[in-house]
Every structure is written in C-alpha cells, then in structure tokens.
C-alpha cells in the first residue's frame, strides 16, 4: 500500500513539473503562430494575405499586442493590413476587447492614432446597436412586446410645413467626453448598475443647451436634451415602444434589458400590478422618458415618489388611464397652475364630478388621503381607483374648504 502511494506521489510531482514546462511553451507557440500569420500579411500571394487577415481577425485579445507591434513596424503593407484587422477585430468583439483595443491604439504614432478616433465612436455605436437587438430579443422571450414607432405621431406636428431641429448648432460648443468614459458607462449598465448618462456620452456636466424647434414663423422650446430629440426625429436608432401586458412573465429583474433598447421611446404597462420592485427597476433606467400605466393597480404615493426620483436626473412623462372616470378638465392657459392643487376649468355633465357637486373654479387639493398638487397628479390618483367605490374629494372653493364624495363611473362606452 505504501509503495502504491509513493508511486502515485512521484507520478503527480512529475506531472506538475511537465505542466510547468509545457505551459510557457504552449503560450510561446501561440504567440509564434500569430507572428507567422502577421508575417504572411506582406506575402506576394493575395490568397495568402487574405487568409492571414481572416485568421488574425478571429483570434481575439491575443492578437491585439502583436498587431499593434505590426502597425509600428514600418512595413507599409503589413502596417496597413494590421490596422484594418484590428478595426475588424474590435467591431466583432465584446466590450472588454473593444476597450483594450482603443487603449492600445493610443500608443500609436499620431498619424495612425487619428485613424482610430472616428472608428472608436462608430465601434461603440455598433456595440450599442448589437446589444439593443439582443435586448429586444430577450424582452420578447419574456412576453414583452417591442414595437417600432413613428416618432412624430401624436406630437402635434403632422400639419407643419416647415420642420427644422437645431441639433448640430446645439452640439457645437459641447465638450467631448472621452470614448473610454462611454465604454465605462456601458460596462456599468451591463453589470446592472444605476448609471446617470449625460446625453449620448458627449455631453458636458452642465447639461446640453435647449433645442429650439422652428415651426414656420413660430418657435418653441421643446426640451434640453438634443440626443433624445435627435433619436426621435432623424437618429441612427429607430424609436421603440415597449408594452408589458398579460403576456409578460413578470420577471422584474429582466426589466434591466430596457437599459440597452436603443431609441427607447415609451414603456407602457397594461393591466399589471405596479409593485415597488417594478418602480425600483425602472428608476435605474436613466434614459427612460415616458411611462404609461393603462388600467393598472398601483399606489399613488409610490408612483409619485418614483416620478420625483426620476426628475432629479431628467424630466419624465408619467401618464395613467384607469377604468374609472371622474369628469373634470384641468386648467387652460392663464388659469391657476402653481402646484397648490388641480384647478377645475370644466365639469362634464352627467359625470361623477357633476353628481358630486364639483364646480368650475374649484381647486382640488386632496383625494382620500393623498394630497394633490396638479391636474397630472389628480389623473394619476383617479386612475388608481376602482369603479363603483366612493372617493373623498377635498376642494378649496373661493377660499373655503369643502369635502365632497364622488362615485367613479366606468370609462367603458365613453365617446
């Protein structure tokens, strides 16, 4: 028995010794193979040069350093081909390999280095496009509908003859952010971290200037984010609506795939329970600009808290349409809208509001236990209420507090 154990021990020691000798040799052989293929880049045979290019482009990170050396070698034919192979390798690679290539190319002489500046931008955009396609596939597997949309539909611009967006002028004076910073942000998003982007990665810390949309003789300030606007109007990414209805499998963690959907235009939940976990995941998607809750169950307080959290980074449009209908209209131009409540400009006849005794000029300040600061908040809280249940409405009428009771009616059959 002792003899057998001693023999096994001697065998293992010998095996480890062989491994220590062989592994460096294997690495050297691999490096030597790469050098041989690089040497063939200057071959007199086109077929051999083409074959060498294809092999090197598929070798991944191991080929980066030898290709960088080849670019610096001074041999024009080899240098030119090595440079193009490195670009192809970067476009086919994962984000980590792409980052390494960009870092390494900064070691090159100025003439060669400049050739990689625009390529770096395009390579990162290409990665985003590919990741967006994958995100859409992943979402659809979970029963989430992702549909391309007409970015001008519903924006009130369909009858305008002259439409110009001053995007480029807004960008001219913006400081450029290092491409590696964009990659770092993408890597953090890939890891599921909460990231606050500044536009498309090229915005200064102070935020981009306002963008003016020219409407014939008129002008209007649309917003302070040229990237979002350009994405919707004439961008490289097709705007998309994402709809989560009864087909969605309910995987909340999977919602982080929304981070990678290029051109994300609107997220709509249809007949779902909007839990704090869902809102927490949405709050991590800093590019989110519009959320629609259609016939959903949710806590008004939690939804408002989510909206306030998102507003710290950029404006977000949060709308809701419930089953219940109150029957009041918000303030018109020139009527009170100072955050002290929801001004009633009109009461629909035969509506729940009319039957409850609401009047034009009332200022709704509370519904049940929830304080109301605007018509948008009134819409959110009413949309969270079931049909047929009595709700308590507190109004300020000509300086006096009044408490009314309304029974919401169904939206079904409304014209």
PyMOL commands that set and color helices and strands:
alter all, ss='L'
color gray80, all
select helices_A, chain A and resi 2-42+46-57+62-71+76-92+95-105+110-114+117-141+167-171+179-190+226-234+253-260+276-283+300-311+352-356+375-383
alter helices_A, ss='H'
color red, helices_A
select strands_A, chain A and resi 145-148+163-165+211-215+218-223+240-244+264-270+290-294+317-321+324-325+328-329+342-343+346-347+363-367+370-371+390-397+400-407+409-410
alter strands_A, ss='S'
color yellow, strands_A
deselect
rebuild
show_as cartoon
